[in-house]
Amino acid sequence: MEKKSTLVIVDDDTYILKAIQRVLANGPYNIAAYADPKEALQFIRENKVDLILSDFHMGSMTGFDLFAACDNINKTAVRLLMTGTPDASLEVNRLSSLKIEKVIFKPWDNDTFCKTIAQALSVGPA
């Protein structure tokens, strides 16, 4: 039996959450999807998580804020950031200091998206 990786997906847009769940539905994943970053952090505190995929621009906190909070509760999960509006705040030094492996731009290509998730899990955190 194939081991399933646990993914936490965080985006304040529920349509994006549903789209990601649909795209990854056939993969070897247990997916926990959250529109509220604080609920996602609670799940991360209480469970073993292999990968965290967070949107950058969310109402109550940024993806950077979420990953900074994860530094205190989960240092081993692979971190990926999504954004539909790339801007200067996505500076390389900040991405590196938060151990963000890759930035995924919306809209994404489904095949590339799936390969990015699989590759991130096979390599693990830096």
DSSP file (Angstrom, degrees, kcal/mol; ACC not computed):
  #  RESIDUE AA STRUCTURE BP1 BP2  ACC     N-H-->O    O-->H-N    N-H-->O    O-->H-N    TCO  KAPPA ALPHA  PHI   PSI    X-CA   Y-CA   Z-CA
    1    1 A M              0   0    0      0, 0.0     2,-0.2     0, 0.0     0, 0.0   0.000 360.0 360.0 360.0 134.5    0.0    0.0    0.0
    2    2 A E        -     0   0    0      1,-0.1     2,-0.3     0, 0.0     0, 0.0  -0.510 360.0-118.9 -75.8 134.8    1.3    3.4   -1.0
    3    3 A K        -     0   0    0     -2,-0.2     2,-0.5     1,-0.0    -1,-0.1  -0.544  26.1-138.1 -72.2 134.0    2.1    5.9    1.8
    4    4 A K        -     0   0    0     -2,-0.3     2,-0.3    25,-0.1    25,-0.3  -0.815   9.1-137.9 -96.8 132.9    0.0    9.0    1.5
    5    5 A S  E     -a   29   0A   0     23,-2.5    25,-2.9    -2,-0.5     2,-0.6  -0.651  18.1-126.0 -83.6 143.5    1.7   12.4    2.2
    6    6 A T  E     -a   30   0A   0     -2,-0.3    44,-2.2    23,-0.2    45,-1.6  -0.827  28.6-170.6 -94.7 121.8   -0.3   14.9    4.2
    7    7 A L  E     -ab  31  51A   0     23,-3.0    25,-2.8    -2,-0.6     2,-0.5  -0.905  12.7-156.2-111.8 138.1   -0.7   18.3    2.5
    8    8 A V  E     -ab  32  52A   0     43,-2.6    45,-3.1    -2,-0.4     2,-0.5  -0.975  11.8-167.5-111.7 122.9   -2.1   21.4    4.1
    9    9 A I  E     -ab  33  53A   0     23,-2.6    25,-3.0    -2,-0.5     2,-0.5  -0.940   3.6-172.4-111.9 128.8   -3.5   23.9    1.5
   10   10 A V  E     +ab  34  54A   0     43,-2.8    45,-2.5    -2,-0.5     2,-0.3  -0.975  22.0 136.6-128.3 120.6   -4.3   27.4    2.7
   11   11 A D        -     0   0    0     23,-2.1     6,-0.2    -2,-0.5    47,-0.1  -0.915  47.1-140.1-158.9 132.8   -6.1   30.0    0.6
   12   12 A D  S    S+     0   0    0     -2,-0.3     2,-0.8    45,-0.2    23,-0.1   0.557  87.9  84.3 -74.6  -4.7   -8.8   32.4    1.5
   13   13 A D    >>  -     0   0    0      1,-0.1     4,-1.9     2,-0.0     3,-0.5  -0.870  65.3-162.6 -98.5 109.3  -10.5   31.7   -1.8
   14   14 A T  H 3> S+     0   0    0     -2,-0.8     4,-2.3     1,-0.2     5,-0.2   0.781  88.7  60.7 -65.1 -26.3  -12.6   28.6   -1.5
   15   15 A Y  H 3> S+     0   0    0      2,-0.2     4,-2.2     1,-0.2    -1,-0.2   0.893 105.1  48.3 -66.3 -38.7  -12.8   28.1   -5.3
   16   16 A I  H <> S+     0   0    0     -3,-0.5     4,-2.6     2,-0.2     5,-0.2   0.920 110.0  52.2 -65.6 -43.5   -9.0   27.8   -5.4
   17   17 A L  H  X S+     0   0    0     -4,-1.9     4,-2.4     1,-0.2    -2,-0.2   0.929 111.6  46.1 -58.1 -45.7   -9.1   25.3   -2.5
   18   18 A K  H  X S+     0   0    0     -4,-2.3     4,-2.2     1,-0.2    -1,-0.2   0.887 111.3  52.4 -65.1 -39.0  -11.6   23.2   -4.4
   19   19 A A  H  X S+     0   0    0     -4,-2.2     4,-2.4     2,-0.2    -2,-0.2   0.919 110.7  47.2 -63.6 -43.4   -9.6   23.5   -7.6
   20   20 A I  H  X S+     0   0    0     -4,-2.6     4,-2.3     2,-0.2    -2,-0.2   0.919 111.3  50.9 -65.0 -43.2   -6.4   22.3   -5.9
   21   21 A Q  H  X S+     0   0    0     -4,-2.4     4,-0.6    -5,-0.2    -1,-0.2   0.897 111.6  48.7 -60.8 -39.4   -8.3   19.4   -4.3
   22   22 A R  H >< S+     0   0    0     -4,-2.2     3,-0.7     1,-0.2     4,-0.3   0.924 111.6  48.8 -65.1 -45.2   -9.7   18.4   -7.6
   23   23 A V  H 3< S+     0   0    0     -4,-2.4     3,-0.3     1,-0.2    -2,-0.2   0.866 119.7  37.4 -63.8 -37.6   -6.3   18.6   -9.3
   24   24 A L  H >< S+     0   0    0     -4,-2.3     3,-2.0     1,-0.2     5,-0.3   0.400  84.8 107.0 -95.9   2.3   -4.6   16.5   -6.6
   25   25 A A  T << S+     0   0    0     -3,-0.7    -1,-0.2    -4,-0.6     4,-0.2   0.792  80.9  45.9 -55.6 -34.7   -7.5   14.1   -6.0
   26   26 A N  T 3  S+     0   0    0     -3,-0.3    -1,-0.3    -4,-0.3    -2,-0.1   0.434  95.8  97.2 -91.5   1.8   -5.8   11.1   -7.7
   27   27 A G  S <  S-     0   0    0     -3,-2.0     2,-2.1     1,-0.1    -3,-0.0  -0.346  93.2 -95.5 -85.9 170.0   -2.4   11.6   -6.1
   28   28 A P  S    S+     0   0    0      0, 0.0   -23,-2.5     0, 0.0     2,-0.4  -0.379  83.3 123.9 -81.9  61.6   -1.1    9.8   -3.0
   29   29 A Y  E     -a    5   0A   0     -2,-2.1     2,-0.6    -5,-0.3   -23,-0.2  -0.942  57.7-151.6-130.6 143.5   -2.2   12.6   -0.7
   30   30 A N  E     -a    6   0A   0    -25,-2.9   -23,-3.0    -2,-0.4     2,-0.5  -0.977  34.5-156.7-100.6 120.3   -4.3   13.3    2.4
   31   31 A I  E     -a    7   0A   0     -2,-0.6     2,-0.6   -25,-0.2   -23,-0.2  -0.885  19.4-173.1-110.8 125.5   -5.4   16.9    1.8
   32   32 A A  E     -a    8   0A   0    -25,-2.8   -23,-2.6    -2,-0.5     2,-0.4  -0.970  16.4-166.8-111.4 114.6   -6.4   19.3    4.6
   33   33 A A  E     -a    9   0A   0     -2,-0.6     2,-0.4   -25,-0.2   -23,-0.2  -0.874   6.6-177.3-110.5 134.0   -7.7   22.5    3.0
   34   34 A Y  E     -a   10   0A   0    -25,-3.0   -23,-2.1    -2,-0.4    -2,-0.0  -0.992  28.4-172.1-135.2 133.9   -8.3   25.7    4.9
   35   35 A A  S    S+     0   0    0     -2,-0.4    -1,-0.1   -25,-0.2   -25,-0.1   0.644  85.9  65.0 -87.8 -20.2   -9.6   29.1    4.1
   36   36 A D  S >> S-     0   0    0      1,-0.1     4,-1.8    23,-0.1     3,-0.6  -0.915  71.7-155.8-107.3 114.3   -8.6   30.4    7.5
   37   37 A P  H 3> S+     0   0    0      0, 0.0     4,-2.4     0, 0.0     5,-0.2   0.824  93.8  58.7 -59.1 -32.1   -4.9   30.4    8.2
   38   38 A K  H 3> S+     0   0    0      2,-0.2     4,-1.7     1,-0.2     5,-0.1   0.884 105.8  48.6 -66.8 -37.0   -5.4   30.1   11.9
   39   39 A E  H <> S+     0   0    0     -3,-0.6     4,-2.1     2,-0.2    -1,-0.2   0.886 110.0  52.7 -66.8 -38.4   -7.3   26.9   11.5
   40   40 A A  H  X S+     0   0    0     -4,-1.8     4,-2.5     1,-0.2    -2,-0.2   0.921 107.2  51.5 -62.4 -43.8   -4.5   25.6    9.3
   41   41 A L  H  X S+     0   0    0     -4,-2.4     4,-2.2     1,-0.2    -1,-0.2   0.882 107.6  52.9 -61.6 -38.2   -1.9   26.4   11.9
   42   42 A Q  H  X S+     0   0    0     -4,-1.7     4,-1.5     2,-0.2    -1,-0.2   0.926 110.1  47.8 -62.9 -43.7   -4.0   24.5   14.5
   43   43 A F  H  X S+     0   0    0     -4,-2.1     4,-1.1     1,-0.2    -2,-0.2   0.917 110.7  51.6 -61.2 -43.3   -4.1   21.4   12.2
   44   44 A I  H  < S+     0   0    0     -4,-2.5     3,-0.3     1,-0.2    -1,-0.2   0.868 108.1  52.8 -63.1 -37.4   -0.3   21.7   11.6
   45   45 A R  H  < S+     0   0    0     -4,-2.2    -1,-0.2     1,-0.2    -2,-0.2   0.859 116.3  39.0 -62.3 -35.8    0.2   21.8   15.4
   46   46 A E  H  < S+     0   0    0     -4,-1.5     2,-0.3    -3,-0.2    -2,-0.2   0.495 115.1  47.7 -98.8  -5.7   -1.7   18.7   15.9
   47   47 A N  S  < S-     0   0    0     -4,-1.1     2,-0.6    -3,-0.3     0, 0.0  -0.927  81.9-104.3-137.8 157.0   -0.7   16.5   12.9
   48   48 A K        -     0   0    0     -2,-0.3     2,-0.4    26,-0.0    -3,-0.1  -0.737  43.8-169.5 -78.6 123.3    2.3   15.3   11.0
   49   49 A V        -     0   0    0     -2,-0.6   -42,-0.2    -5,-0.2     3,-0.1  -0.959  21.1-172.9-122.0 132.9    2.4   17.4    7.8
   50   50 A D  S    S+     0   0    0    -44,-2.2    28,-2.7    -2,-0.4     2,-0.3   0.777  73.4  16.0 -93.8 -30.8    4.6   16.8    4.8
   51   51 A L  E     -bc   7  78A   0    -45,-1.6   -43,-2.6    26,-0.3     2,-0.5  -0.996  56.7-160.2-149.1 137.6    3.9   19.8    2.7
   52   52 A I  E     -bc   8  79A   0     26,-3.2    28,-2.8    -2,-0.3     2,-0.5  -0.985   7.9-173.0-119.3 124.2    2.3   23.2    3.3
   53   53 A L  E     +bc   9  80A   0    -45,-3.1   -43,-2.8    -2,-0.5     2,-0.4  -0.968  14.7 178.1-117.1 114.2    1.0   25.2    0.3
   54   54 A S  E     -bc  10  81A   0     26,-2.3    28,-3.1    -2,-0.5   -43,-0.2  -0.924  29.4-123.9-123.1 142.7   -0.1   28.7    1.1
   55   55 A D  E     - c   0  82A   0    -45,-2.5    28,-0.2    -2,-0.4     3,-0.1  -0.439  20.2-140.0 -68.9 154.5   -1.5   31.6   -0.8
   56   56 A F  S    S+     0   0    0     26,-1.9     7,-1.8     1,-0.2     2,-0.9   0.939  87.0  50.7 -83.4 -53.4    0.5   34.8   -0.4
   57   57 A H  S    S+     0   0    0     25,-0.2     2,-0.3     5,-0.2   -45,-0.2  -0.775  70.2 151.7 -93.5 106.4   -2.3   37.4   -0.2
   58   58 A M        -     0   0    0     -2,-0.9   -22,-0.0     3,-0.5   -23,-0.0  -0.915  50.0-115.8-128.8 159.2   -4.9   36.4    2.3
   59   59 A G  S    S+     0   0    0     -2,-0.3    -1,-0.1     1,-0.2     3,-0.1   0.935 107.9  31.0 -61.0 -52.2   -7.2   38.6    4.4
   60   60 A S  S    S-     0   0    0      1,-0.2     2,-0.3    -3,-0.1    -1,-0.2   0.734 132.0  -6.4 -87.6 -22.2   -6.0   37.8    7.9
   61   61 A M        -     0   0    0     -5,-0.0    -3,-0.5     4,-0.0    -1,-0.2  -0.979  69.4-109.3-161.7 162.4   -2.4   37.1    7.3
   62   62 A T     >  -     0   0    0     -2,-0.3     4,-2.1    -5,-0.1    -5,-0.2  -0.490  35.7-107.8 -90.0 166.9    0.1   36.7    4.5
   63   63 A G  H  > S+     0   0    0     -7,-1.8     4,-2.6     1,-0.2     5,-0.2   0.858 122.9  57.5 -59.9 -34.6    1.7   33.4    3.4
   64   64 A F  H  > S+     0   0    0     -8,-0.3     4,-2.4     2,-0.2    -1,-0.2   0.923 105.4  49.6 -61.1 -43.9    4.9   34.8    4.9
   65   65 A D  H  > S+     0   0    0      2,-0.2     4,-2.1     1,-0.2    -2,-0.2   0.913 110.6  50.7 -60.7 -42.7    3.1   35.3    8.3
   66   66 A L  H  X S+     0   0    0     -4,-2.1     4,-1.8     1,-0.2    -2,-0.2   0.941 112.2  45.3 -61.5 -48.5    1.9   31.7    8.1
   67   67 A F  H  X S+     0   0    0     -4,-2.6     4,-1.0     1,-0.2    -1,-0.2   0.854 109.8  55.2 -67.1 -33.9    5.3   30.2    7.4
   68   68 A A  H >< S+     0   0    0     -4,-2.4     3,-0.5     1,-0.2     4,-0.4   0.910 108.6  48.5 -63.0 -40.8    6.9   32.4   10.1
   69   69 A A  H >< S+     0   0    0     -4,-2.1     3,-1.2     1,-0.2     4,-0.4   0.848 105.1  59.8 -66.1 -33.4    4.4   30.9   12.6
   70   70 A C  H >X S+     0   0    0     -4,-1.8     4,-3.5     1,-0.3     3,-1.1   0.761  87.2  75.0 -66.3 -24.3    5.2   27.4   11.2
   71   71 A D  T << S+     0   0    0     -4,-1.0    -1,-0.3    -3,-0.5    -2,-0.2   0.820  99.2  45.6 -56.9 -29.6    8.8   27.9   12.3
   72   72 A N  T <4 S+     0   0    0     -3,-1.2    -1,-0.3    -4,-0.4    -2,-0.2   0.620 126.4  26.4 -88.3 -14.0    7.7   27.4   15.9
   73   73 A I  T <4 S+     0   0    0     -3,-1.1     2,-0.3    -4,-0.4    -2,-0.2   0.659 127.8  20.3-125.1 -23.1    5.5   24.3   15.2
   74   74 A N     <  +     0   0    0     -4,-3.5    -1,-0.2    -5,-0.1    -2,-0.1  -0.782  48.3 164.5-154.0 104.8    6.8   22.4   12.1
   75   75 A K  S    S+     0   0    0     -2,-0.3    -1,-0.1     1,-0.1    -4,-0.1   0.505  75.1  58.8 -95.9  -5.6   10.3   22.8   10.7
   76   76 A T  S    S+     0   0    0    -27,-0.1    -1,-0.1     2,-0.1     2,-0.1   0.680  74.7 102.4-102.7 -18.4   10.2   19.7    8.5
   77   77 A A  S    S-     0   0    0      1,-0.1   -26,-0.3    47,-0.1     2,-0.2  -0.401  77.0-113.2 -68.9 140.5    7.3   20.3    6.1
   78   78 A V  E     -c   51   0A   0    -28,-2.7   -26,-3.2    -2,-0.1     2,-0.5  -0.501  33.7-143.2 -67.7 141.1    8.1   21.4    2.6
   79   79 A R  E     +cd  52 100A   0     20,-0.5    22,-2.7   -28,-0.2    23,-0.8  -0.945  22.1 175.6-119.1 125.9    6.8   24.9    2.0
   80   80 A L  E     -cd  53 102A   0    -28,-2.8   -26,-2.3    -2,-0.5     2,-0.4  -0.975  14.7-151.6-125.7 142.5    5.4   26.2   -1.3
   81   81 A L  E     -cd  54 103A   0     21,-2.4    23,-3.4    -2,-0.4     2,-0.4  -0.923   5.9-159.6-116.0 138.1    3.9   29.7   -1.8
   82   82 A M  E     +cd  55 104A   0    -28,-3.1   -26,-1.9    -2,-0.4     2,-0.3  -0.893  14.5 169.7-113.3 146.1    1.2   30.6   -4.3
   83   83 A T  E     - d   0 105A   0     21,-2.1    23,-2.6    -2,-0.4    -2,-0.0  -0.979  29.9-169.0-153.7 145.1    0.4   34.0   -5.7
   84   84 A G  S    S+     0   0    0     -2,-0.3    -1,-0.1    21,-0.2    21,-0.1   0.527  92.6  46.4-101.5 -12.6   -1.7   35.5   -8.4
   85   85 A T  S    S-     0   0    0      2,-0.0    -1,-0.2   -28,-0.0     2,-0.0  -0.704  77.0-161.3-133.1  81.1   -0.1   38.9   -8.1
   86   86 A P        +     0   0    0      0, 0.0     2,-0.3     0, 0.0    -3,-0.0  -0.356  22.8 164.0 -62.2 139.2    3.7   38.7   -7.9
   87   87 A D    >   -     0   0    0     -2,-0.0     3,-1.9     4,-0.0    -2,-0.0  -0.865  53.5 -81.5-147.1-178.1    5.2   41.8   -6.4
   88   88 A A  T 3  S+     0   0    0      1,-0.3     3,-0.4    -2,-0.3    -1,-0.0   0.705 114.5  73.5 -64.0 -20.7    8.4   43.2   -4.9
   89   89 A S  T 3  S+     0   0    0      1,-0.3     2,-0.4     2,-0.0    -1,-0.3   0.622  78.4  78.2 -71.9  -9.3    7.6   41.7   -1.5
   90   90 A L  S <  S+     0   0    0     -3,-1.9    -1,-0.3     4,-0.1    -2,-0.1  -0.177  70.6 164.3 -88.7  42.9    8.4   38.2   -2.9
   91   91 A E     >  -     0   0    0     -2,-0.4     4,-2.1    -3,-0.4     3,-0.5  -0.297  46.9-121.9 -66.0 145.2   12.1   38.9   -2.5
   92   92 A V  H  > S+     0   0    0      1,-0.2     4,-2.6     2,-0.2     5,-0.2   0.854 109.0  56.6 -57.2 -41.6   14.5   36.0   -2.7
   93   93 A N  H  > S+     0   0    0      1,-0.2     4,-2.5     2,-0.2    -1,-0.2   0.893 108.9  46.7 -60.9 -40.0   16.0   36.6    0.7
   94   94 A R  H  > S+     0   0    0     -3,-0.5     4,-1.5     2,-0.2    -1,-0.2   0.908 111.8  50.6 -69.5 -41.6   12.7   36.5    2.4
   95   95 A L  H  <>S+     0   0    0     -4,-2.1     5,-2.7     1,-0.2    -2,-0.2   0.926 113.8  46.1 -59.4 -44.2   11.7   33.3    0.6
   96   96 A S  H ><5S+     0   0    0     -4,-2.6     3,-1.6     1,-0.2    -2,-0.2   0.911 108.7  53.5 -65.9 -44.6   15.0   31.7    1.6
   97   97 A S  H 3<5S+     0   0    0     -4,-2.5    -1,-0.2     1,-0.3    -2,-0.2   0.790 111.5  46.8 -65.1 -26.1   14.8   32.8    5.2
   98   98 A L  T 3<5S-     0   0    0     -4,-1.5    -1,-0.3    -3,-0.2    -2,-0.2   0.341 113.4-120.4 -94.5   5.4   11.3   31.2    5.5
   99   99 A K  T < 5 +     0   0    0     -3,-1.6     2,-0.6     1,-0.2   -20,-0.5   0.847  49.5 168.8  59.6  37.9   12.5   28.0    3.8
  100  100 A I  E   < -d   79   0A   0     -5,-2.7    -1,-0.2    -6,-0.2   -20,-0.2  -0.741  21.0-162.4 -84.2 118.7   10.0   28.4    0.9
  101  101 A E  E     -     0   0A   0    -22,-2.7     2,-0.3    -2,-0.6   -21,-0.2   0.855  63.3  -6.5 -71.7 -37.5   11.0   25.9   -1.7
  102  102 A K  E     -d   80   0A   0    -23,-0.8   -21,-2.4    -7,-0.1     2,-0.5  -0.996  56.0-129.4-159.5 152.6    9.1   27.3   -4.7
  103  103 A V  E     -d   81   0A   0     -2,-0.3     2,-0.5   -23,-0.2   -21,-0.2  -0.948  21.3-157.7-108.1 129.4    6.6   29.9   -5.7
  104  104 A I  E     -d   82   0A   0    -23,-3.4   -21,-2.1    -2,-0.5     2,-0.4  -0.921  11.8-143.1-107.2 127.8    3.7   28.7   -7.8
  105  105 A F  E     -d   83   0A   0     -2,-0.5   -21,-0.2   -23,-0.2   -23,-0.0  -0.758  25.4 -98.5 -96.6 136.2    2.0   31.4   -9.9
  106  106 A K  S    S+     0   0    0    -23,-2.6     2,-0.1    -2,-0.4     3,-0.0  -0.720 103.8  44.3 -89.3 144.1   -1.8   31.5  -10.5
  107  107 A P  S    S-     0   0    0      0, 0.0     2,-0.2     0, 0.0    -2,-0.1   0.664  87.7-170.4 -73.5 152.1   -3.2   30.5  -12.8
  108  108 A W        -     0   0    0     -2,-0.1     2,-0.5    -4,-0.1    -2,-0.1  -0.674  28.1-113.4-107.9 160.8   -1.3   27.2  -13.0
  109  109 A D     >  -     0   0    0     -2,-0.2     4,-2.8     1,-0.1     5,-0.2  -0.843  28.1-136.6 -88.9 127.5   -1.0   24.4  -15.5
  110  110 A N  H  > S+     0   0    0     -2,-0.5     4,-2.5     1,-0.2     5,-0.2   0.883 100.5  47.9 -57.6 -44.5   -2.4   21.3  -13.9
  111  111 A D  H  > S+     0   0    0      1,-0.2     4,-2.2     2,-0.2    -1,-0.2   0.933 115.1  45.1 -63.4 -45.6    0.3   18.9  -15.1
  112  112 A T  H  > S+     0   0    0      2,-0.2     4,-2.4     1,-0.2    -2,-0.2   0.893 111.8  53.8 -64.4 -39.8    3.1   21.2  -14.0
  113  113 A F  H  X S+     0   0    0     -4,-2.8     4,-2.1     2,-0.2    -2,-0.2   0.938 109.9  46.4 -59.2 -49.4    1.3   21.9  -10.7
  114  114 A C  H  X S+     0   0    0     -4,-2.5     4,-2.5     1,-0.2    -1,-0.2   0.896 112.9  49.7 -62.2 -41.2    1.1   18.1   -9.9
  115  115 A K  H  X S+     0   0    0     -4,-2.2     4,-2.8     1,-0.2     5,-0.2   0.884 108.6  53.5 -65.4 -38.0    4.7   17.6  -10.9
  116  116 A T  H  X S+     0   0    0     -4,-2.4     4,-2.3     2,-0.2    -2,-0.2   0.914 110.9  45.9 -63.1 -43.4    5.8   20.5   -8.7
  117  117 A I  H  X S+     0   0    0     -4,-2.1     4,-2.1     2,-0.2    -2,-0.2   0.950 115.0  46.5 -64.0 -49.5    4.0   18.9   -5.7
  118  118 A A  H  X S+     0   0    0     -4,-2.5     4,-1.8     1,-0.2    -2,-0.2   0.912 114.3  47.7 -60.8 -43.5    5.4   15.5   -6.3
  119  119 A Q  H  X S+     0   0    0     -4,-2.8     4,-2.0     1,-0.2     5,-0.3   0.908 109.5  52.9 -65.8 -41.8    8.9   16.8   -6.9
  120  120 A A  H  X S+     0   0    0     -4,-2.3     4,-2.5    -5,-0.2    -1,-0.2   0.894 111.1  47.2 -61.0 -39.2    8.8   18.9   -3.7
  121  121 A L  H  < S+     0   0    0     -4,-2.1    -1,-0.2     1,-0.2    -2,-0.2   0.837 111.1  50.9 -72.1 -32.3    7.8   15.9   -1.7
  122  122 A S  H  < S+     0   0    0     -4,-1.8    -2,-0.2    -5,-0.2    -1,-0.2   0.828 118.2  37.6 -74.9 -30.1   10.5   13.7   -3.2
  123  123 A V  H  < S-     0   0    0     -4,-2.0    -2,-0.2    -5,-0.1    -3,-0.2   0.868  96.9-160.8 -86.6 -40.9   13.2   16.2   -2.5
  124  124 A G     <  -     0   0    0     -4,-2.5   -47,-0.1    -5,-0.3    -2,-0.1  -0.164  39.1 -28.3  81.5 178.3   12.0   17.4    0.9
  125  125 A P              0   0    0      0, 0.0   -47,-0.1     0, 0.0   -25,-0.1  -0.287 360.0 360.0 -68.9 152.1   12.9   20.7    2.6
  126  126 A A              0   0    0    -27,-0.2   -26,-0.0    -2,-0.0   -27,-0.0   0.464 360.0 360.0 -70.8 360.0   16.3   22.2    2.0
